[in-house]
Amino acid sequence: MGAFGERIAEYGGWRQALSQAVSRYGGWLEDAGLGDATLQARIERAVARLASDRLSIAFVAEYSRGKSELINAIFFADAGRRIVPSAAGRTTMCPTELLYDAARPASIRLLPIETRLVDTPLSELRSSESQWHELPIDANDPDSLSRAFGRVQETNWVDREQAELLGLLEAVGPSQRADEHGRVEIPRWRHAIVNVRHPLLELGLVIIDTPGLNAIGTEPELTLKLIPGADAVLFVLAADAGVTRSDIEVWRDRISPSHDSGRFVVLNKIDGLWDELKDEVQIQLEIARQVGSVANTLHLPNERIFPVSAQKALVARITGDDALERRSRIADLEYALGKELVPQQQAIACEHVQREFDAVHTLVSGVLAARRRSAVEQLFELNGLRGKNREVMDHFAARIRREREEFESSLRQLQGLRAVFARHSQALQTVVGRDTLRRHVRAARELMQGSHFSLGLRNGMDSLLAATRADLAEATRLVDEVGTLMSAMYRSFSAEHGLSLGNPVLFSMQRYHAELERIEQLQRRQFGALSLVTTPQWALMRHFFESVAARIKDVYDTAGRDVQAWLRTLMAPIESQIREHQSQLRRRLDSVRRVLDASGSLQARIAEIERQRAEVEQRIALADEFARQVRVLLEAPARERELAEA
């Protein structure tokens, strides 16, 4: 396992330890009687987030750049042979995902190319089992795995009209000649998903192998989701070919603008520059010149270009030739991948888990603090009753009853808050709901129907994006109103009843606006320059529109889930502390009543409250200790980064 594999393994161990620490805290809540359904749901979400964490790496290259060999060298050298087909010419004919899902058998799932004839986007076809061909894989047999990967090389021969209907005529390329029957060669499969047990895939790594550059634009899923959404994109060039015109276009339009980090350029096949008539210094200078030329063309610093020999790296790792592996320079690329991607992914995981965990622990701490405060107040009150006559005690009990009545009357204000809150919640569900989006998509389709000119097509696409922007703007307004309302309510209840509510967690819609902006930029690069739309372009644009609609649906679904989770967190603290305050008022009144009714001596009741206070103190200490264990793990990545930078 190389440097990158080691970093992924370390990351997997950290995720497991953090998951166990959060689960321990949740188990303690249950044992202590503090874990209501809302708190346990948040604990479960944090644990599920860690379990489902994925780190994806997409490999993008023109044919014959050594992309598949690079995958073999980095991930499958331990098999002792090539697993992913690697040969001259076209090997990967369709986008292929390598992952591990324990809920499914080891297999390769293949989506027929004919599914391009329908408008259903790939993201929806993923869940349609009947559309896929699934073939079993023997995970312990490298030959079985190699045969499965061989399926992605399969092609069909069809007439040009069929290729045009499928939107693949441009991907075939003008240089490919038809056979004697006038047919052209197209991929047999549209997409492949390989589910196999592998040490790194088990830890959440997803490898995305893409077809050649001219095929990328024909599958909107690649343009809109798989490549932009990948945590890392390795753009593979050949040292002998340098940067071609198609390379520049794909880098500029598909890769460079899609993300702020995680984009690497791999200058492969440097072994072609290992000239026996030159000494090592001359060879390294030649490689450096090639790196400089690529960096200048792609407007990147030299440090983002990684010269390697994937083929020699694979050979070296299979044969155990350490000197050859060093010369292949594969370790430099793996180190850079691990150094950049793992901290980035850890930071994202930390953000999600910390948000859920902090909300839970803040709520639990508030309840326990209220119980401690109540016990102290009861002890003060009961100690003050020593030696007092019944009239004083009756007066004291009446005062507690008045406090309780005043508090319960103030709860009408809470009922009004709930009503306003419910209206805002319903409005938010409507604004970012699927029904709203369906109306937008239907209206956009109507604009596009019957038009073969770019103006009509762009108007349809623009109308969908404009309607989505308006929905997100309205959702932002409603979210801000809810935040202002709850901030005022938190302050009011804290001041009037001594509750420890602090400030509510606010919510930002910015990330959904940013995602919509990325989608809009990608669609403009795809079709912004078209004036007259040909039949194959129309087919492609129709597919692209459906994929845009599916991607926007993901934005709505994610925003809807996140907003609803946030709304639940807003009400939970105030309702939890109100329940606790009501309970404490009942306990105070019960203590005085028991003393008045002579059902228990004053001293015995004081001792009972002392015991309860000690139990609360113990629970506070345990809660803080379990929380400390979680926070040590959450803070570990930041400490490691600080040490690395020191």
N, C-alpha and C positions, 0 to 999 in steps of 0.2 A: 504494500500500500504506500503510495507516494505521499508527498507533503500535503497535498490537498485532501487526500483521503484521511490522513491523520487529523487534520483540522476538523473535518466533518465528523469523525468519530468522537473527538473531544466535545464538539457541539452537541452531538447526540447524548453523550454522557451528562452534560450540563442540563439539557432539557429534561432528561429522566430524573435527575436529582431535584430539579425545581418542581417537577410534577409531583414527586413524592412528598416534598415539603408542603406544597399547597394542599395536597390530599390529607396529610396529617393534621393540618389546621382545620380542615373541614370535618374530619373525624372527631377531633376534640370538640368542635362546636356541637356536634350531634350528641356526644356523651355528656356535655355540660348543659344540655337542654336549651342551647342558644341558637341552634341551626334551624330557623324556619325555612319555608319553601323558597323564599326569595334569595336568602343568603346561600343556601345550598345550590341553587341554580347558578349563581355567579361563580361559586367554587367549581362547579362542573364545567362551566364555560371556559374557565381559565385552564383547567386540566385538558379539556377537549382541544383547545387552541394549541397547546403544546404537542398533543398526540398527533394532530393533523397537520402540523407545520411542514411546509414543503419548501425546498430550495431548488429552483429550476435553472438549468444551463442549456441554452440553445446554441447549436453549432450551425453556422451559416457559411456557405461557400458556393462558388461555381463548381461545375463538375470537374473531377480529376485534380482537386487541390489537396487531397489527402485528409479530408474531414473525417471520414469513417475510420481511417487508420489512427487519427488522433484520439478518437473515442476509445478505440481498442487499447492504445498505449496508456491512457490515463485510467481507464476503469476496468479493463478486462485482461490485463497482462497476466494476472494470477491464474487464468484458465489455461495458460500454456499454449495458446493458439489464437488465431483471429476468430472473433465471434461475430462482429459486424462485418458484412461483406466489404471488401476493399480491393478494387482492381481499377485498371484504366477504364475511362469512360464513365457512363452513368450507372451508379450502383443503388443509391437511395432514390426511388422513384416517387415516393410520397412522404409527407411528414410522418415521422415515427417518434412516439413517446416511449421511453423506458422508465418504468416505475415499479413500485411494489405496493400492492393492496392486499393485506392479509385476508380480507373478506372474499377475495376471488381466487380461483385456482390459477396455477401457473399456466399462462396461455398467451397467444397472440390474437388480438382482435383486429379484423380487417374490414374496412368500410368500402363497399364497391364504388367505383368511380361513377356509376349510373345515378347515385344519389344527388349528383350535381344537376340533374334534370328537374328536381323539385326545389322550391324556394326555402325549404327548411334549413336553417343554418346549422353548421357542424356542432355548435354548442348545445343545441337541442337534440341532435341525432345521437349524441353521446349516451343519453339515457334510454334510447330506443333499442333494446336488445335485439329485436327482430331484424334490424337493419344490418347487423354485423355478422361476419363469419368468424367463429371462434375456434381456434385449433389448440389442442393441449401441448404443453411443453414439459419435458422431463428436466426439472431444474438441476438435477445432478449429472446430466449428460451434456457436455459442451456441444456434441454433434447435434443434439435436439435443438439446442438454443441457436446454433449456427443455421440450421435448416429453417427455423422460424424467421430469422432475420433475412434469409434468402427470399422469403415471400415478398418482401417490399421491393424486390427487383422486377417483379412480374409485370408484363405489359400486355396490351391488346392491340390488334391491328383493326382500325375502323376507317370508313371512308371519311373524306374531308368534311362532308356535311354533318356527320355525327360528331366529329371533333369540334366543329363550330357550335353545334347545339350545346355541347358540354362546356363551352367556353375555354377550350384547350388548344384551339388552333394556333394562337400566338405563342403558347408555351411550347408547342411542337418545334417552332422555329423555322425560319425560311430556309435554313441550310439543310434540313432533313428532307430527303427526297422520298416521294411516294414509291411504293412497290409496283410490280407490274399490273396490279389490279387497281391502282390509284388510291391505295390505302396508306394511312400514316400510323405511326406507332404512338400510343398514349399509355399512361400508367393504368394498370388494372385496378389499383386501389386508390381511394381518395385519402385515407388516413389509416394509420396503424398504431395500436397500443400494445406494448409488450409488458406483461405483468410477470415479473420473475424475482425470486429471492436473491438478493445481492447485499453484501454488508453495507454499502453506501445507500442503495435504494431503500433498504429497511429503515435507515435513519431519516428518510424523507427527501432524498435527492431525486430529482426528475431530470432525465436527459432528453433533450429534444433534437432529433436529427432531421434536418430539413433537406428538401431536394435542391436542385440547382437554382441559380438566381432567377432565370427566366420563368421558373415555375412559382416563385414566391408570390408574385402579384396576382396569380390566378386563384389562390385560395385565401379569401378574406380573413379566415381565422388566424392565419400566420401574420398577416399585416396588422390586424386589429388587436389580437390578444396574445398569441403564443410568443412572438418575438418581443413586442413592447412589454409584455408582462413578465418576461424572464428576468430572473435576478442577475444573470450574466449572459452575455452574448459573445461567443467567440467567432470572430469574422476571420475566416481562414483564407489566406492568399498563398500563392506559390512563389518561392524565392526566385525561380527562373523566369516567371511570367510577370512579376510585379503587379501593379494595379491597372486593371483593364477599365475600359469605359463603363461596362456593366457593373464592375465592382464599385466604382465611384458613385453611380446612381443608386445602387442598393444601400451603400453606406450612408449617403446623404439623405435619402428618402425613407428608408426603413429602419435603420439601426441607430445612427448617431443622435437623432432628435428624440428617440423614444424613451430615453432615460438619462438621468444625470450621472450615474455611475454604473460599474459592472460591465462596461463595454471594452473588450480586448481585441486587438488585432494580432493574429498569429501568422507569422511569415514562415510557412512550412517548406519542407524539402531543402533545407540548407545543405544537406549532404550532397546535393548536386553541385555545390560550390567547393566541395572538398577535392581540390585539384592536386594530384600527387606531384605535379611539377612546381607547386608553390609551397613555401614553408607556412607554418601555422600562423605566423603574424600576418602574412599577406592574405591568408584565408579569412582571418578575423576582421581585417580591414575591409575586405570585399563585403562581408556580411554586414558590417557597420554601415557601409555606403548604401546598401540596399535598405537597411532599416531607416536611414536618414531620408532616402528618396520616398519611401512609403509614408513616413511621418509627415513630410512636407506636402505630399499630394492629398492626404486625408486631414491635414491641419490638426495633427496630434503631436504631443511631445514624444520624443524617442522612447521614453519609459513605458509608453502604452503599446509598443510594438515588441512582440516576443518571437525572436527567431528560434525555430526548433526543427528537429527532424523526427517526425512522429514514427516513421518506419524504423529508424535506427533505435529509437527509444523502446519500441515494442520488442525488437530483436534483443536488445540489451537486457530487458527485464525478463524475458523468457529464458535467455541463456545465462543470466547472472553476470553479465559483463559490465562491471561498474564503470570502467574507463569509457566505454562506448556510451553508457547512459549519461555520464557527465558531458561528453562531447555533443550529445543530442540536445542538451540544454532544456530538457523537458521540466526539470526541477524548478527552473526560474519561473516558468508559467504557472506551475502548480502552487508554488509559494505565493505568487501574486494573487491567484484565485482565492486561496485560503485566507490570506491577509486582508483582502478587501471584502469578500462575500460573507464570511462567517461573522465578523463583527457587525456588519450591516444587518444580517438576518437576526442576530442575537438582540440587537437594539430594537428591531420591530417586535420580536417576541416579548422582550422585556416591557415594552410600552403597553402591549395588550394585557399581559398578565398583571402588571402593576396597577393598571387602571381598575381591573376587576377586584384584585386583592385589596388595594387600598380602600376601595369603597366598602368592602366587607369588614375589614378591620376597624375602620373609622366608626362604622355603625355599631359593631360589637363593643368597641372601647367606650362609645357614648352610653350604651345601655349599662355596662358595668360601672362606669363612673357615676351614673345616676343612682344605681343601687348602693354604691358606697356612700354617696352623699346623703341618700335617704336614711341609711343605717346610722350615720353620724348624727343626722338631725333628730332621728327617733331617740337615740341615746341621750342627746342633750335635753330633749323634751321630757323623757321619762325620768331622768335624773333630777330634773327640775320639779317633779311631782313628789319627791321624797318629803314626807312630813306635811303634805298639803291636805286640807280637808276636802270633803266631797264636793262642796260648792265650787271650789277652785277647779277641781277635775271636770265637773259638768261644764264650766265655762270654757275650759280648754277643749273639750270634745266638741262643743258648739262651734268654736273657732275653726276646727279642722273641717267640720261639716260645711261651714260657709266657704272655706277654700275650695272644697270639692265641688260645691254647687256653682261657684264662680268659674271654676275651670271648665266644668261641663257645659255651662252656658256659652263659654267662649268657643266651644267646639262647633257652634253654629257657623262661626267664621270659617272653620275648616271644611264644613259641608259646602259652603259657597265656593271655597277654593277648589274642592274636588269637582264641582260642576263646571267651573271655568277651565280647569285642567282637562277634564274629559272632552270639552268642546275643542280645545286646541289639539288634543291628541287625535281626535277624529279628523280634524281638518288636515293634520299632517299625514295621517294614513291615506286620506283621499288624494292629497297633492302628489305624493310619491308612491301611489298605488298602481297596480298593474292595469286596472280599468282605465285610469287616466292615460297611461302610456298607450294602451290599445287604441284609444280614440285618436291620439296624435299619429300613430303609425298608419291607421286606416286613412286619415286625411292626407298624409304624405303620399301613400300609394296612389290615391285618386289623382293627385297632381301629376304623378309620374306616368300613369297609364296612357298609352297611346302616343307618347312622345319619344321620338328618336333623335331629338336635338338636345344638346347639353343644357340649354336654358331650362327646359321643362324638367329634366332629370335633376339638375342642381336645385331648382326651386323646391322639389319634393324633399330632397335631402336637407336643404336649409330650413324648410318649415318644421321638420322633425327636431332639428337641433335647436331652433329658436323656441319651440314650445317647451322643450326640455329645460332650456336655460330659464324660461319664465317660471316653470315649476320649482326649480331649485332656488330661484330668487324668493318666491313666495314661502317655500319651506324655511329659508334662512330668516325671513321676517317673523314667522311664527315661532321658530326656535328662540329668537332673541326676545320675543314677548314673554314666552314661558320662563326664560332665564330671569328676566326682570321681575316677573310676578313671584317666582319662588324665592328670589333673593329677599324681597320685601317680606314675604311670609316667614322665612327663616328668622329674619331680624325681629319681627313682631313677636313670635312665639318664644324666642330666646329671651327677649327683654321682659315680657309679661309673666313668664312662668319659670324662668331660670333654666331652660333647657340648653343643652350643649350641642347646638346644631352647626355652628360654624357657618361656612358659606357653601352654597350648592355648587356642584361641579357643572361648569358651563359646557356647551357643545358648539362645535364649529362645523359648518357645511363646506368649508374650503376645499377639502380633499375631493369632494364629489364635483365641485366646479372645475377643479384641476383635471380630473379624469375626463370630464366632458370636453374640456379644451384639447386634451391629447387626442381624443377620438376625432374631433373636428379637424385638427391639423393633419391627421393621417388621411382622412377622406379627401381633403383638399389637395394633398400631394398626389393622391391616387387619380383623381379625375378633374382637377382644377383647370387643366390646360385643354381639355377636349372641347371641340366646337361642333363637329358632326360625329354622331355616335354610330359606329358600324354594328352589324348584327352580333358578332362575338363580343364587342365591347358592351353592347346592351345587356347580353347575358351575364357578363361579368359584373356590370354595375348593379343588376338586379340582385345577384348573389351578395354583392358588397352591401347594398342597402339592407338586406335582411340580417346580415352579420352586424351592421351598425345598430340596427334595432335590437338585436339580441344583446349586444354589448351595453346599450343604454338600459335595457331591462335589468342587467346585472347591477348597474349603478343604482337604479330605483330600488331593487331588492335589498342591496347592501345598505343604502341610506335608510330604507324603511326599518330594517332590523336594528340598525345602530340607534336610530332615533327612539324606537320603542324601548330598547334597553336603557337608554339614557333617561327617558321619562319615568321608567320604573325606579331608577336610582334616585330620582328627585323626591318622590313621594315616600320611599322606604324610610329614610332617616326621621322625617317628621312624624310619620305614623307610628314608627317603632318607639320613639321617645314619648309620644303622647300616651301610648298604651302603658309604657313603663311608669309614667307619671301618675296615671289613673290607678295603677296597681299599688304604687307607693302610698298614695292618699288613702286607699282602702286599708292598707296595712297599719298606717298611723292611727286611723280611727279605731281599727280593731284592737290595737294595743291598749288604748285608753279604755275602751269598752270592757275589755277583759279585766282590767284592774278595777273598774267601777263595779262590775258584777261579781267581784271577788272570786272569779273563776281561776285566777292565777295571781300569785303575789307579784308585787311590783319588782322585787329583786329577781324573781325567776324570769320575768319578761325581759328585764335588762340583760340578764345572762344569755337569753335566747337571741336577742338582737346582736349582742357581742359575737356570738358564734356565727351568725349570718354575715356580720361584717368581716370576720376572719375568712369565711369561705369566699366572699367577694374578692378580698385582697389576694387570696390564693389564685382565683380564676384570672384576675388581672395579670398576675405574674406569669401564669401559664400562657395566657393569650399573647403577652409581650414576647415570651420566649419562642413560641411557635412562629410569631410574626418575624422575629429577629432571624430565625433560620431561613425563612423565605427571602427576606431582604438582603441577607448576606449573599445569596445566590443571584438575586436581581442586580446587586451592585458589583458583583465579581467582574463582569465584562468591562465595565467602565474603569475599574481599578487596573485591569490588565492593559487596557489601552493607554492609561496614564503612565504605567511602568514602561511600556514599549516606546512611548514618545519621550520619556525622560532621558 
